[in-house]
Amino acid sequence: MLALATLAALLVSNSAARPLYEALLHAPIEFGFAPLTGAQRWGLPVHAWINDLLMAVFFLLVGLEIKRELVEGELSTPAQALGPVVAALGGMIMPALVYAGLNLGPHGALQGWAIPMATDIAFAVGILTLLGPRVPAALKVFLMALAIIDDLGAIVVIALFYTQGIGWGALGLAAVLSGALFAMNRARVMRLDAYLVTGLLLWACVLQSGLHPTIAGVITALAVPVRDPQGGSPLERAEHALHPWVAFGILPLFAFANAGVPLQGLSPAALADPVPLGIAAGLLLGKPLGVCGAVWLFRRGRGEAGWPGGVSARAFAGLGLLCGIGFTMSLFIGLLAFGDADPGHQLGLKLGVLGGSLLAGGLGAALLASAAAPAGRRG
């Protein structure tokens, strides 16, 4: 679905339908009241509703996955979390350094340093799934844990570095609502609709505060109870309910709204611009070097601690390349970094993310397939 939505965006943005595509994305959707701003009408363009509200639902799902893994899953003990944490940290630091190194000059754009840091968990896990039983189960678990930590790092980066001016009144209301969510958890409130309604109010307050509203999704997720008194899991119920909407609706819609790149008149020189070059190099080189290099250094001091069992070095290198599929998360961070101020950087962002993610995903899949093949069949 993500691939089809991306292809559709590329086709439409390079056809006679491009003006209609852009007009649709910028069409306003407004409401007749705005209690937080005092305005007569309040609204956002379609593009912003997708990136601000629907992506908050995506981050709600990410937050639920993070909490489940921290409480009961692969990150619930230090021994289990050690390897993925080390790999994720290396995979965030190295791409940022690669991008910054290529954007230090007068024509660079250092504010995009975080773009190649994050992994698109949907695409990366999707490729592992397509490879089937040839990929060791331990590698899939390691990638899931790594990508979840990676997403948590992206959330922290968005909150700290890509926040506009603060509206303190709205932020105060957001703090009260956040406290209410966690008080509901302490009071053993198990109704998911209570959390979702409060989370929607929190989203509106965070939007008006100047922080990015997707953070409201994460806060809401962290307040949802993991277990009810009967042993059921409200968190897992919410996760299972949201997953198809996110996978088959929100993420493809985000891809369609943000992956359109007009290629008319595009010159080879545009590909060598510091922004697309830094993003592509960060994803294709920085990500696997950071992931594999950090784990290699860690193993030098701690032996096999943190290494997924039964996984060869070749297969782990393939996983490192798959982590270079930035796509959704990289586009999202790039839109925050560059905004609408510079169309040239917007074009460079999309070229770098699409090119780097495509190459990293293709090479990673090929390396994993060759690692799984019998010795006599390896080329």
C-alpha positions in Angstrom: 0.0 0.0 0.0 2.8 2.4 0.8 4.6 1.6 -2.4 1.4 2.0 -4.5 0.6 5.3 -2.8 4.1 6.6 -3.4 3.9 5.6 -7.1 0.5 7.2 -7.4 1.9 10.5 -5.9 4.8 10.5 -8.3 2.6 9.8 -11.3 0.0 12.5 -10.4 2.6 15.1 -9.6 4.2 14.6 -13.0 1.0 14.7 -15.0 -1.6 17.2 -16.1 -3.4 16.5 -12.9 -0.7 18.1 -10.8 -2.6 21.4 -10.3 -5.6 19.5 -9.0 -3.4 17.4 -6.7 -1.8 20.5 -5.2 -5.2 22.3 -4.9 -6.7 19.4 -3.1 -3.8 19.2 -0.6 -4.1 23.0 0.1 -7.9 23.1 0.3 -9.0 24.3 3.8 -11.2 22.2 6.1 -12.6 24.6 8.8 -14.9 24.6 11.8 -17.2 27.3 12.9 -15.7 27.7 16.4 -12.2 27.8 18.0 -12.4 27.8 21.8 -8.6 27.9 22.2 -7.9 30.8 19.9 -11.1 32.9 20.1 -11.3 33.1 16.3 -14.7 32.8 14.5 -13.5 30.0 12.4 -10.6 27.6 12.8 -9.2 25.0 10.4 -6.2 23.6 8.6 -5.6 22.6 4.9 -6.0 19.0 4.0 -2.2 18.5 3.9 -2.0 19.7 7.5 -4.9 17.5 8.7 -3.0 14.5 7.3 0.4 15.5 8.8 -0.9 16.8 12.1 -4.0 14.8 13.1 -3.7 11.5 11.2 0.0 11.2 11.9 -0.9 11.8 15.6 -2.9 8.6 15.3 0.1 6.9 13.8 2.2 8.0 16.8 -0.5 6.8 19.1 0.0 3.3 17.6 3.8 3.8 17.9 3.4 4.8 21.5 1.3 1.7 22.3 4.0 -0.5 20.7 6.7 1.2 22.7 4.8 0.8 26.0 4.0 -2.9 25.3 7.6 -3.7 24.5 8.9 -1.8 27.6 6.4 -3.4 30.0 6.1 -7.0 28.7 8.1 -7.3 25.5 11.6 -7.3 24.0 12.6 -4.2 25.9 11.3 -5.2 29.3 14.7 -6.2 30.8 18.1 -4.6 30.4 19.6 -7.7 29.0 16.9 -7.9 26.2 17.1 -4.2 25.5 20.8 -3.8 25.4 21.6 -4.8 21.8 18.7 -2.9 20.2 19.4 0.2 22.3 23.1 0.2 21.2 22.2 -0.4 17.6 19.5 2.3 17.6 21.8 4.9 19.1 24.5 4.2 16.6 21.9 4.3 13.8 20.7 7.7 14.9 24.1 9.3 15.5 26.0 8.2 12.4 23.4 9.3 9.8 23.1 12.7 11.5 26.9 13.1 11.3 27.0 12.1 7.6 24.3 14.6 6.8 25.9 17.4 8.8 29.3 16.7 7.2 27.8 17.1 3.7 25.9 20.3 4.7 28.5 22.3 6.5 29.1 24.6 3.5 27.3 27.8 2.5 24.8 25.9 0.4 24.0 23.3 3.0 20.9 23.2 5.3 22.0 22.0 8.7 18.5 22.1 10.1 17.8 18.8 8.3 20.4 16.9 10.3 17.7 14.6 11.9 16.1 13.6 8.6 18.1 10.3 8.0 18.0 9.3 11.7 14.7 7.3 11.7 13.7 4.0 10.2 10.3 3.3 8.5 9.2 0.3 10.6 6.4 -0.5 8.1 8.7 -0.8 5.1 11.6 -2.5 6.9 9.4 -5.2 8.6 7.4 -5.6 5.4 10.6 -6.6 3.5 11.5 -9.1 6.2 8.0 -10.5 6.0 8.3 -10.9 2.2 11.6 -12.9 2.7 9.6 -15.3 4.9 11.2 -18.1 7.0 14.6 -17.6 5.3 15.1 -14.7 7.8 15.8 -15.9 11.4 13.1 -15.0 13.9 15.7 -13.4 16.2 16.5 -10.9 13.4 12.9 -9.9 13.1 12.5 -9.4 16.8 15.8 -7.4 16.9 14.6 -5.1 14.0 11.3 -4.5 15.7 12.9 -3.5 19.0 15.5 -1.4 17.2 12.9 0.4 15.1 10.7 1.1 18.2 13.7 2.7 20.0 14.5 4.6 16.8 10.9 5.9 16.7 11.2 6.9 20.4 14.4 8.8 19.6 12.6 10.6 16.6 9.8 11.6 19.0 12.3 13.2 21.4 14.1 15.0 18.5 10.8 16.4 17.2 9.9 17.6 20.7 13.3 19.2 21.4 14.4 20.6 18.1 11.4 21.1 15.8 9.1 23.1 18.0 7.9 26.6 17.1 7.1 29.4 19.5 5.4 28.2 22.7 1.8 29.2 23.6 2.0 28.9 27.3 -1.8 28.9 28.0 -2.5 26.1 25.6 0.6 24.3 27.0 -0.8 24.6 30.5 -4.1 23.0 29.4 -2.1 20.3 27.7 -0.2 19.6 31.0 -3.5 19.4 32.9 -5.0 16.9 30.3 -1.8 14.8 30.4 -2.1 14.6 34.1 -5.7 13.6 33.8 -4.8 10.8 31.4 -2.2 9.3 33.9 -4.7 9.9 36.8 -7.2 7.8 34.9 -4.6 5.1 34.6 -3.9 5.2 38.3 -7.6 5.0 39.0 -7.8 1.8 36.9 -10.1 3.4 34.2 -10.3 0.7 31.5 -12.6 2.4 29.0 -10.6 3.1 25.9 -13.0 5.8 24.7 -12.2 7.9 27.8 -8.6 7.9 26.9 -9.3 8.7 23.2 -11.6 11.6 23.9 -9.1 13.1 26.4 -6.3 12.5 23.9 -8.2 14.4 21.2 -8.6 17.4 23.5 -4.9 17.1 24.4 -4.1 17.0 20.6 -6.0 20.3 20.1 -4.1 22.0 23.0 -0.7 20.7 21.9 -1.4 22.0 18.4 -2.2 25.5 19.7 0.8 25.4 22.1 3.4 25.3 19.3 4.7 21.8 20.0 4.1 19.3 17.3 0.7 17.7 17.9 1.8 14.2 17.2 3.3 14.2 20.7 -0.2 14.1 22.0 -0.6 10.6 20.5 2.4 9.3 22.3 1.3 10.8 25.7 -2.1 9.2 25.3 -0.6 5.9 24.4 1.7 5.8 27.5 -1.4 6.4 29.7 -3.4 3.4 28.3 -3.4 0.5 30.8 -1.5 -2.6 29.8 -3.7 -5.0 31.9 -7.2 -4.9 33.3 -8.3 -6.7 36.5 -9.4 -9.8 34.5 -6.0 -10.2 32.8 -7.1 -8.7 29.5 -5.1 -5.9 27.8 -6.8 -2.6 26.9 -3.5 -1.6 25.3 -3.4 -4.6 22.9 -7.1 -4.0 22.1 -6.3 -0.4 21.1 -3.3 -1.6 19.2 -5.2 -4.2 17.2 -8.1 -1.8 16.5 -5.8 1.0 15.2 -3.3 -1.2 13.2 -5.4 -1.7 10.0 -6.5 1.9 9.9 -2.9 3.1 10.2 -1.4 0.4 7.8 -4.0 0.6 5.1 -5.3 4.2 5.5 -3.1 6.7 7.3 0.4 5.8 6.1 -0.6 5.4 2.4 -2.5 8.7 2.6 0.6 10.3 4.2 2.7 8.9 1.4 0.3 10.1 -1.3 0.2 13.6 0.2 4.0 14.0 0.7 5.9 11.9 -1.9 4.9 13.8 -5.0 8.1 15.0 -6.7 7.8 17.0 -9.9 10.6 15.7 -12.1 10.2 18.0 -15.1 13.4 19.8 -15.8 15.2 18.0 -13.0 19.0 18.1 -13.7 21.7 15.7 -12.5 23.2 18.6 -10.6 20.1 18.7 -8.4 20.9 15.2 -7.1 24.4 16.4 -6.1 22.9 19.2 -4.0 24.0 18.9 -0.3 20.5 18.3 1.0 19.5 15.2 -1.1 23.0 14.0 -1.1 23.3 14.2 2.7 19.9 12.5 3.2 20.6 9.7 0.8 24.2 9.2 2.1 22.9 9.3 5.7 20.3 6.6 4.9 22.4 4.4 2.7 25.8 4.7 4.4 25.3 6.3 7.8 22.4 4.0 9.0 24.1 0.6 8.3 27.5 1.9 9.5 26.0 3.3 12.7 23.9 0.2 13.5 26.5 -2.4 12.6 29.5 -0.4 13.9 27.9 0.3 17.3 27.0 -3.4 17.8 30.5 -4.5 16.7 32.1 -2.1 19.2 29.8 -3.3 21.9 30.6 -6.9 21.2 34.3 -6.2 21.5 33.7 -5.4 25.1 30.8 -7.6 26.1 31.2 -10.7 23.9 27.9 -12.0 22.6 25.7 -9.8 24.8 23.1 -8.1 22.7 23.7 -10.1 19.5 20.6 -11.9 18.1 21.1 -15.6 18.3 21.7 -17.6 15.1 22.2 -14.5 13.0 25.3 -14.3 10.7 27.3 -11.2 10.1 26.0 -11.0 6.5 22.4 -11.1 7.7 23.0 -8.5 10.3 24.6 -6.2 7.7 21.4 -6.7 5.6 19.4 -5.6 8.6 21.6 -2.5 9.0 20.8 -1.6 5.4 17.1 -2.2 5.9 17.3 0.4 8.8 18.2 2.9 6.0 14.6 2.9 4.8 13.7 6.2 6.2 10.6 7.0 4.0 7.6 7.9 6.2 9.6 9.1 9.3 12.3 10.8 7.3 9.7 12.7 5.1 7.8 13.6 8.3 10.9 15.1 10.1 12.0 16.8 6.8 8.7 18.6 6.5 9.1 19.9 10.1 12.8 20.9 9.4 12.2 22.8 6.2 8.5 23.7 6.3 7.1 25.5 3.2 9.7 28.2 3.2 12.1 26.8 0.6 10.6 24.7 -2.3 14.1 23.8 -3.4 14.8 22.1 0.0 11.4 20.4 -0.2 12.4 18.9 -3.6 15.8 17.9 -2.2 14.2 16.3 0.8 11.9 14.1 -1.3 14.6 13.1 -3.8 17.0 12.2 -1.0 14.5 10.2 1.1 13.1 8.3 -1.9 16.5 7.6 -3.5 18.3 6.7 -0.3 15.4 4.5 1.0 15.0 2.7 -2.3 18.7 1.9 -2.5 19.0 0.8 1.1 15.9 -1.4 0.9 17.0 -3.0 -2.3 20.5 -3.7 -1.2 19.4 -4.9 2.3 16.8 -7.3 0.8 19.5 -8.7 -1.6 22.0 -9.2 1.2 19.5 -10.9 3.4 18.4 -13.2 0.6 22.0 -14.1 -0.2 22.7 -14.7 3.5 19.7 -17.1 3.7 20.6 -19.0 0.5 22.5 -22.3 0.6 26.3 -21.9 0.4 26.4 -23.4 -3.1 23.8 -21.0 -4.5 25.4 -17.8 -3.3 26.7 -15.6 -6.0 
